[in-house]
Amino acid sequence: MSIPKKNISDQEMRKPEVSINFQRLDENQLVAYFQKPSHVEDAFREVIRRFQEKVYFYVRNMLVSHDDANDVTQNTFIKIWQNLSTFRGDSKLSTWILRIASNEAISHLRKRKLTIDFDEAQPELADQLIQDDYLSAQGVELKLAKAMCYLPYKQKLVFVLRYFEDLSYEEIAELTQTTVGALKSSYHHAVKKIEIYLDVLR
């Protein structure tokens, strides 16, 4: 993935005097370089390296289609680049990135279906599932992906963040602006629905 174009002065593009191994930085150290024009491009490249695959599979679980997930992943990193200097570390970097990815996925769905109801399931997405290296034709991955298409989008979001991304309820609450109690209930209902669907597919 290439870095979106941005007007940077010659002074800002000067190479730093000290070479920095961005791959060895922890999250807080990496975030500190977002505010430094001479290092921001390298910091952004490290963000892409660390999170591109994570964002793609997160969006893929939400949207099903590889092409849709690819487009939304690209848009997500464009938004990250555009807002990189405004991030101050008030939340975890990964949570901030997933929030942007979630918003981009929702925007994508709304563009495709103007009247979409996020409290209703979108079973037609199951028809878009394709056989590739990510979803084997007979594997449990394909059955689980189909089962998730029968969840309302909001339940699906909570399930993906909890089951696949292993976020705590507190982290999901911060990301979705929802109470922990409501999230636990939503996840419980999602798990029950998926178990029923998987049992039917056996």
Secondary structure, DSSP 8 states (H G I E B T S, - for coil): ---------TTTTS--SS---GGG--HHHHHHGGG-TTTHHHHHHHHHHHHHHHHHHHHHHHH--HHHHHHHHHHHHHHHHHHGGG--SSS-HHHHHHHHHHHHHHHHHHHH-TT--TTSB-GGGGGG---SSSS-SSSHHHHHHHHHTTSBHHHHHHHIIIIIS---HHHHHHHHT--HHHHHHHHHHHHHHHHHHHHHH-
